[in-house]
């Protein structure tokens, strides 16, 4: 699939790092380092603007290495980029550690997965079809 992208960043475009990667790394596009204090959140710009096809969305997800090593994650994970959004891709990062974390220009801060999605039309009803699971939720299948 071809997707239009405008880059106001001096960094390489997102790309798949391995043959079977689902996500592409997003990089910070900032003029100076940004410190994320413990338990605080910041918005980090990427300098990227995309035009996704109708029926697709961009999902902004955390990078596992940042989460494991530094407690840095995407706060609204996954963040959704709709096909009709034309603004800059920005990432809401939160520091869940007890140490400040510095984001530098060009640092890989999140990953982007482009995924197909469906739209639904609701059919209002008074009753749903029964299932083996029923109303069990929140760990009920692990019994």
Secondary structure, DSSP 4 states (H G I P E B T S, - for coil): ---EEEE-SSSPPP--SSTT-S-EEEE---SS-EEE-TT-EEEEE--EEEEPPTTEEEEEE--HHHHHHH-EEETTSSEEE-TT--S--EEEEEE-SSS-EEE-TT-EEEEEEEEE---------S-----SSTT--SSGGG-
